[in-house]
Amino acid sequence: MLEIRFLDTIRFMPSSLDTLAGNLSEENFNVLKSQYKNKSDFELLRRKGVFPYEYLDSVEKLDETSLPPRSKFYSNLTESECSEEDYAHAIQVWHHFNCRSLKEYLELYLKTDVLLLTDVFQNFRAICSSIYNLDPAHYYTTPGLSWDAMLKTTEIELELLTDIDMITYVKSGIRGGLVQCSHRHTKANHKYLKNFDPTKESEFLMYVDANNLYGWAMSEPLPYGEFKWLDTNQIKSFNLENIHENSEYGYILEVDLDYPYSLHDEHNDLPFCPDNKLPSSSCKTPKLIADLAEKKNYIIYYKTLKQCMRHGLELKKIHSILQFRQKAWLKKYIDINTEHRTRAKNNFEKDFFKLLNNAVYGKTMENSEKRVDVRIITEWDYPVENRKLGRPKLCARDLISKSNFHSASRFSETMYAIQMKRLHNICDKPIYLGFVVLEMSKYKMYDFHYDYMKPKFGKALKLNYMDTDSFIYSIKTQ
């Protein structure tokens, strides 16, 4: 049986062809040079071509013997006009290659596009092969490539959870990055501003961003195996203070926490232990909210629990504890990509090596419950005589009648796409990694805010806004 695989290069290189081709040096255009050996030909075609996409709306226009005016090169996709420089390049290409019609110019444009993309992707394959000895052409997306590169580099054997209670336990503790606006309006006023008002208190605005936040979190000790529940006696004797933050064993706990009223003013800008909640009765989607309420049955990583207890939250009860082995097994892979990102020659390589790190985290967070089955069917129904012969039930009508039917799309009289809900769910990703990475990324942000910024600036500091890996502060100082 012949297998045909359709791959989309943008799933590996999410940049425009113009940008990608511009990143290549002359010696990297092997395919383009093989077709255009003349130096002047090559120099004209090594950049992305220019074409009036919207203008070409009929076959008759292909017979036109000159390029349309620059105004006809307007792109509805980018909502931009063709620059004078780009239009001049199009005119130069037309004359240099003696184009006699718009059709010949189109054929040259398409051929050049294919050759440029070939050179770009071949160089991309060479980079991956030289570092990880893996070929992207055997993958569908960068995340799939990065996952195999990680496993190959670390040689780790990750235990998959087979206890449904453990899976549910970890999933219930997964909370994304925190985004919130603590103060809606702040105005800077200091001596470096033209409109500085010396009669008012001096106040600066500062934006700070955590470099490679997820990369740092993935370099810390992470779970990999020997998952087990602690029994009642072990929970009673469990002493969090005696556990080193980088111990051989790690823990995920379900706890009740009290948020003392005495901490409310100090923690008002950024409360510990954010949780997924419905902000109002009219809101149907839970939001990650950091509030000062007590926490009931809160799933938390032991390091973040120790952190919030250091800052005054009170542990009232431990309901359950999941123990596992941990070590910094992913650090080697993260360091390799970080080093190559530092040595990157262009923005594409920088973004690619960053994506290789972040994509590993993304793979651990894949929700297989959201996957669906889509079947392409060519028959709405089968004749009665075919059914009597035992013809398999692959017609659209039969699939629609099933209890796990979701939706259908009709492309033509003889083609239908039927989307079916999955009857079985395979938990084949180590979701515990995603949980710990999210917990540690929050740990880092809270550590910076409470253990660096607040001691340094005290009451002069105010947090206005935060994203997953950034803060916007206002600081009253001279």
C-alpha positions in Angstrom: 0.0 0.0 0.0 1.3 3.4 -1.0 1.4 5.9 1.9 1.3 9.6 1.1 2.1 12.1 3.8 1.4 15.8 3.5 3.7 18.0 5.6 3.4 21.7 6.1 6.7 23.5 6.6 5.0 26.3 8.6 4.5 23.7 11.3 8.2 23.7 11.7 9.2 27.2 10.6 6.5 29.7 11.6 7.9 32.6 9.7 7.3 34.1 6.3 9.3 32.8 3.3 10.7 36.3 2.8 12.1 36.2 6.4 13.4 32.7 6.2 15.2 33.2 2.8 16.7 36.4 4.2 18.3 34.5 7.0 20.3 32.2 4.6 23.8 33.1 3.6 24.8 32.7 -0.1 26.4 29.3 0.3 23.1 27.8 1.7 21.2 28.3 -1.6 22.4 25.0 -3.2 19.1 24.2 -4.9 18.5 27.7 -6.2 22.0 27.9 -7.6 21.6 24.5 -9.3 18.8 26.0 -11.4 20.2 29.5 -11.8 24.0 29.3 -12.1 24.3 32.8 -13.6 25.4 35.3 -10.8 23.0 38.0 -11.8 20.1 35.6 -12.1 20.8 34.2 -8.7 21.1 37.6 -7.0 17.7 38.6 -8.3 15.9 35.4 -7.2 17.5 34.8 -3.8 14.8 36.9 -2.2 11.0 36.3 -2.1 9.3 37.4 -5.3 6.6 40.0 -5.7 3.3 39.2 -7.2 -0.2 40.9 -7.6 -2.2 38.1 -6.0 -5.6 39.9 -5.9 -5.2 41.4 -9.3 -5.0 38.0 -11.0 -8.7 37.1 -10.9 -9.2 35.7 -14.5 -7.3 33.5 -16.9 -7.4 36.2 -19.5 -5.0 38.4 -17.4 -2.3 35.8 -17.8 -1.9 37.0 -21.4 -1.1 40.6 -20.5 2.3 41.7 -21.7 3.3 43.9 -18.8 3.1 44.1 -15.1 0.1 46.0 -13.7 0.7 49.3 -11.9 2.0 49.3 -8.3 -1.5 50.0 -6.9 -2.7 46.6 -8.2 -0.2 44.9 -6.0 -2.1 45.7 -2.8 -2.5 42.7 -0.5 -5.8 42.1 1.3 -4.1 39.4 3.3 -1.6 41.8 4.9 -3.6 44.9 4.3 -0.6 46.6 2.8 0.6 48.3 -0.4 3.5 47.1 -2.4 6.5 49.3 -1.6 8.3 51.2 -4.3 11.4 49.1 -3.7 9.5 45.8 -4.1 7.7 47.1 -7.2 11.1 48.1 -8.7 12.3 44.6 -8.0 9.3 43.0 -9.8 10.0 45.2 -12.8 13.7 44.3 -12.8 12.9 40.6 -12.7 10.4 40.9 -15.5 12.9 42.6 -17.8 15.9 40.6 -16.7 14.2 37.2 -17.5 12.5 38.6 -20.7 9.0 37.8 -19.5 6.6 38.1 -22.4 3.4 37.7 -20.4 2.0 37.6 -16.9 1.8 33.9 -17.2 5.6 33.6 -17.7 6.2 35.9 -14.7 3.8 33.8 -12.6 5.6 30.6 -13.6 9.0 32.1 -12.6 7.5 33.4 -9.4 6.1 29.9 -8.4 9.3 28.1 -9.4 11.4 30.5 -7.3 9.1 30.1 -4.3 9.5 26.3 -4.5 13.3 26.5 -4.8 13.7 29.0 -2.0 11.5 27.0 0.4 13.5 23.9 -0.6 16.7 25.5 0.4 15.3 26.9 3.6 13.9 23.5 4.6 17.0 21.6 3.6 19.1 23.9 5.8 16.6 23.4 8.6 17.0 19.6 8.2 20.8 20.0 8.3 20.7 22.0 11.5 18.5 19.3 13.2 20.6 16.5 11.9 23.9 18.0 13.0 22.6 18.5 16.6 20.2 15.7 17.3 20.7 13.4 14.3 17.0 13.5 13.6 15.3 14.4 10.3 12.3 16.8 10.6 10.9 15.3 7.4 9.9 12.2 9.5 7.7 14.4 11.8 4.5 16.4 11.4 5.4 19.3 13.7 8.2 20.8 15.7 6.7 19.5 19.1 6.8 15.9 17.8 10.5 16.5 16.7 11.4 18.1 20.0 9.9 15.3 22.1 12.0 12.7 20.3 15.1 14.9 20.5 14.5 15.2 24.3 14.1 11.5 24.8 17.2 10.8 22.7 19.3 13.3 24.5 18.3 12.5 28.1 17.8 8.7 27.7 15.2 9.0 30.3 12.4 6.4 30.8 9.3 8.2 31.9 6.7 6.2 33.8 3.2 6.7 32.6 0.4 6.9 35.2 -1.9 3.9 35.0 -3.9 4.7 38.2 -6.9 6.8 37.1 -7.0 8.4 40.6 -3.4 9.6 40.1 -4.2 11.0 36.7 -7.3 12.8 37.9 -5.4 14.1 41.0 -2.6 15.6 38.9 -5.0 17.0 36.3 -7.0 18.8 38.9 -3.9 20.7 40.0 -3.0 21.9 36.5 -3.4 25.7 36.4 -2.0 27.8 33.6 0.0 31.0 33.7 -1.4 33.8 35.9 -2.5 37.0 34.2 -4.0 39.7 36.2 -4.3 43.5 36.6 -3.8 44.5 40.2 -4.1 48.3 39.7 -5.9 49.6 36.6 -4.3 53.0 36.4 -0.8 54.3 37.3 1.0 57.3 36.0 4.7 57.9 36.1 6.0 61.1 37.5 9.8 61.6 37.7 12.6 64.0 36.8 13.3 62.3 33.4 9.9 63.1 32.0 9.1 66.4 30.2 5.8 66.8 32.1 7.4 66.1 35.5 5.4 67.7 38.3 7.9 68.4 41.3 4.9 69.1 43.6 3.9 65.4 43.4 5.7 62.3 44.6 8.3 60.9 42.3 7.1 57.6 40.8 8.7 55.3 38.2 7.1 52.6 36.1 9.2 49.4 35.4 8.6 46.4 33.2 10.5 43.2 34.0 10.5 39.9 32.2 11.8 36.5 33.2 14.2 35.1 30.7 13.5 31.5 29.6 11.1 30.9 32.5 9.9 27.5 31.4 13.4 26.6 30.4 14.5 27.3 34.0 11.6 25.3 35.4 12.5 22.4 33.2 16.1 22.5 34.4 15.0 21.8 38.0 14.4 18.4 39.5 11.4 16.8 37.8 9.4 13.6 38.4 10.1 10.5 36.3 8.9 7.4 38.2 8.0 5.3 41.3 4.7 7.1 41.9 2.8 5.9 44.9 0.3 7.1 47.5 1.4 7.6 51.1 -0.8 5.8 53.6 -2.6 7.4 56.5 0.3 6.8 59.0 2.9 8.2 56.5 0.7 11.3 56.0 0.4 11.9 59.8 4.2 11.7 60.2 4.9 13.8 57.1 7.1 16.8 58.0 7.4 19.2 55.1 10.2 21.2 56.8 12.5 18.2 56.9 12.3 17.7 53.1 15.0 19.3 51.1 13.8 21.2 48.0 16.0 19.1 45.8 15.5 15.8 47.5 15.5 12.4 45.8 11.8 12.2 46.3 9.2 14.8 45.4 5.6 15.2 46.5 2.2 16.5 45.3 -0.2 17.2 48.1 -3.9 17.9 48.5 -4.2 20.4 51.4 -6.4 22.9 53.2 -4.7 26.3 53.7 -5.7 29.3 55.7 -4.9 32.8 54.6 -4.5 34.9 57.8 -6.2 38.2 57.8 -3.0 39.9 58.9 -1.4 39.1 55.5 -4.2 40.5 53.4 -2.8 44.0 52.9 0.8 42.8 52.3 -0.3 40.2 49.8 -3.1 42.1 48.2 -1.2 42.8 44.9 -0.3 39.1 44.4 -1.9 36.5 46.6 -0.4 33.0 46.8 -2.1 29.8 45.5 -4.1 31.0 42.5 -7.0 28.7 41.6 -9.4 28.1 38.7 -12.8 29.7 39.6 -15.8 31.2 38.0 -15.5 35.0 38.7 -19.2 35.5 38.5 -22.5 33.6 38.0 -22.7 34.9 34.4 -19.3 33.6 33.5 -19.3 30.0 32.1 -15.5 29.6 31.8 -13.3 29.2 34.9 -10.5 31.8 35.2 -7.2 31.5 37.1 -7.8 33.9 40.0 -5.3 34.8 42.8 -7.4 35.7 45.9 -7.1 35.9 49.6 -9.6 33.2 50.4 -8.8 30.0 52.3 -7.9 27.1 50.1 -9.8 23.8 50.4 -8.6 20.5 48.8 -5.9 22.5 46.9 -3.5 20.4 44.8 0.0 21.8 45.2 3.7 20.9 44.6 5.7 20.6 47.8 8.1 23.4 46.9 5.4 25.9 46.2 3.7 24.8 49.5 6.9 25.5 51.4 7.2 28.8 49.7 3.7 30.1 50.6 4.1 28.8 54.2 7.3 30.7 54.5 5.3 33.8 53.7 2.7 33.2 56.3 0.0 30.9 54.9 -1.1 28.2 57.4 -1.3 24.6 56.6 -4.5 23.2 58.2 -4.8 19.7 56.9 -3.2 17.3 54.5 -5.8 15.1 52.7 -3.4 13.0 50.5 0.2 12.9 49.2 1.5 11.5 46.0 5.2 10.6 46.2 7.6 10.1 43.2 11.3 10.0 42.3 12.7 13.2 40.8 16.0 14.5 39.4 17.2 17.2 37.0 17.1 14.8 34.1 15.8 17.4 31.5 18.6 20.0 32.2 21.0 18.5 29.7 18.5 19.0 26.8 17.5 22.5 27.9 21.1 23.6 28.2 21.9 22.3 24.7 19.1 24.3 23.2 19.9 27.4 25.3 23.5 27.2 24.2 22.6 27.0 20.5 20.1 29.8 20.9 22.9 32.0 22.3 25.0 31.2 19.3 22.2 31.6 16.8 23.0 33.6 13.7 19.4 34.9 13.0 16.0 35.3 14.6 14.7 32.1 13.1 17.3 29.9 14.8 16.8 31.8 18.1 13.0 31.2 18.0 13.5 27.6 16.9 15.7 26.6 19.8 13.4 28.4 22.2 10.5 26.4 20.7 12.4 23.2 21.1 12.4 23.8 24.9 8.8 25.1 25.2 7.4 22.4 22.9 8.5 19.7 25.3 6.4 21.3 28.0 3.5 21.6 25.6 3.7 17.9 24.8 3.3 17.0 28.5 0.2 19.2 28.6 -1.6 17.5 25.6 -5.1 16.8 26.5 -6.0 13.5 24.8 -9.6 13.8 25.9 -10.1 16.6 23.4 -9.0 14.4 20.5 -11.6 13.4 17.9 -11.8 10.9 15.0 -12.7 12.3 11.6 -13.7 9.9 8.8 -13.9 10.9 5.1 -16.9 9.0 3.6 -17.9 8.8 0.0 -21.4 7.3 0.4 -24.4 8.7 2.3 -26.1 5.3 2.3 -25.6 1.8 0.9 -28.3 0.1 -1.2 -30.3 -2.6 0.6 -28.7 -5.4 -1.5 -25.2 -4.4 -0.3 -26.2 -4.5 3.3 -27.5 -8.0 2.8 -24.1 -9.0 1.6 -22.6 -7.8 4.9 -21.1 -4.6 3.6 -19.3 -2.8 6.5 -21.1 0.1 8.1 -19.0 2.9 6.7 -21.6 5.1 5.1 -22.4 8.6 6.5 -25.9 7.6 7.7 -24.7 4.8 9.9 -21.9 6.9 11.5 -24.4 9.7 12.2 -26.7 7.2 13.9 -24.0 6.2 16.4 -24.1 7.6 20.0 -20.6 9.1 19.7 -21.4 11.1 16.6 -20.4 14.8 17.0 -20.9 16.6 13.7 -20.8 16.3 9.9 -19.6 18.4 6.9 -20.7 17.8 3.4 -18.2 18.7 0.7 -20.1 17.3 -2.3 -22.6 14.7 -3.3 -20.0 12.0 -2.9 -17.8 13.3 0.0 -18.6 13.8 3.7 -16.4 14.4 6.8 -17.9 12.8 9.9 -16.5 13.8 13.3 -16.9 11.2 16.0 -16.2 11.5 19.7 -13.6 8.9 21.0 -15.0 6.0 23.0 -11.6 5.3 24.6 -9.0 7.7 26.0 -5.3 6.7 26.1 -3.3 8.7 28.7 0.0 8.4 27.0 1.7 11.6 28.1 3.5 12.3 31.4 1.1 15.1 32.6 2.9 15.2 35.9 5.7 17.0 34.1 3.4 19.8 32.9 2.0 20.2 36.4 5.4 20.6 38.0 6.7 22.9 35.3 3.7 25.2 35.8 4.2 25.1 39.6 7.9 25.9 39.4 7.3 28.8 36.9 4.9 30.4 39.4 7.4 29.6 42.2 10.0 31.7 40.3 7.7 34.6 39.8 6.5 34.7 43.4 10.1 34.3 44.6 11.2 37.4 42.6 8.3 39.5 43.8 8.3 38.5 47.5 12.0 37.7 48.1 13.6 40.4 45.9 11.4 43.3 44.9 9.5 43.7 48.2 12.5 43.5 50.5 14.3 46.0 48.2 11.6 48.6 47.8 9.2 47.9 50.7 6.0 50.0 50.7 7.3 52.1 47.8 6.6 49.1 45.5 3.2 48.5 43.8 2.4 45.7 41.4 0.2 47.0 38.6 0.0 44.0 36.2 1.5 40.6 35.6 1.6 38.1 32.8 2.9 34.5 33.0 6.5 35.6 32.9 6.5 39.4 33.5 5.6 42.2 35.9 4.8 45.9 35.6 5.7 47.8 38.7 5.4 51.3 39.9 8.0 52.4 42.4 8.0 55.6 44.5 11.6 56.7 44.7 13.9 59.5 43.7 
